[in-house]
């Protein structure tokens, strides 16, 4: 089997294909358990093959790539911040990804605290005493990077899996040479 070697990402929004042409009977929706089956099997393989830290980095990186493509292809980045966040909230709700809220914001510093309730990734999972939404961290960072032109450090501080009932993320601009 041929393995594709490359050192840059090639994934683009168009690579999602024409879902309606490919699924004329089943359409664009699937049960959340199928999504989680893929995500948590992949997470488990990455942790087992490498280690938890490497797995987290890979999931964040994939989320960031997805967030950048999502923002560039779905959202209107010409809006002011309030309009942009409102559109992002609507789109995530429409796609049933989760209910996004900006709990705190400092636009001058580009620092935020955001929550995602009824999160696609973890709401309803059993307690495992850790935060597990690394993909979401990257997704948020990617969206904000496309919107602002700056890189962000996003970390989940509360998660359904560690006993909270909403995922809470702290968002700060990435400082060159730091986190």
Buried (B, 14 or more C-beta within 10 A) or exposed (E): EEEEEEEEEEEEEEEEEEEEEEEEEEEEEEEEEEEBEEBBEBBEEBBEEEEEEEBBBBBBBBBBBBBBBBBBEBBEEEBEBEEBBEBBBEBBEEEEBBBBBBEEBEEEEBBBBBBBBBBBBBBEBEEEEEBBBBBBBBBBBBBBBBBBEEBBBBBBEBBBBBEBEBBBBBBBBBEEEEE
